[in-house]
Amino acid sequence: MGGTVPRLPTGIVSPVTIDSDPVPATLRWAVWLLRAEAVALGLVAAWLIWSDLTARSTDLTSALWVTAFAVAGAAALWALGGALVRRRAGARAPAIVLQLMLLPVGWYMIQGGLGWLGLPLIALGLGVSGLLVSSPTNRALGFD
């Protein structure tokens, strides 16, 4: 009867299997870019806070609203990136909306003479939106 009864694995932990469905590269890049945008906007928010504290004269209400908007935007981008990496399909639409908001911002920067910054913002918004609606990302998020 030697060898007819299978040996049970030792220990109390069951064997771990590797995830057979890894995050696709398009979704990984979209999350990375969303998180990079969150960090950049967080740095802008930090500069706004410093500017609010050191300004000699300012409209305090407007300054605080602009600063709060930047902080909320950075937090939203970071949270959406986290939700997307966990494959929460509901996070895709708000992320796309935030990316499309870069288009008018970039356009008015170009109109104001800051084309060196406006064009990359437009490209970033379109690029991340494209990554979020690509076929591998759709499959990973459960869209058919």
Salt bridges, closest charged atoms under 4 A:
ASP21 OD2 - ARG87 NH1 3.23
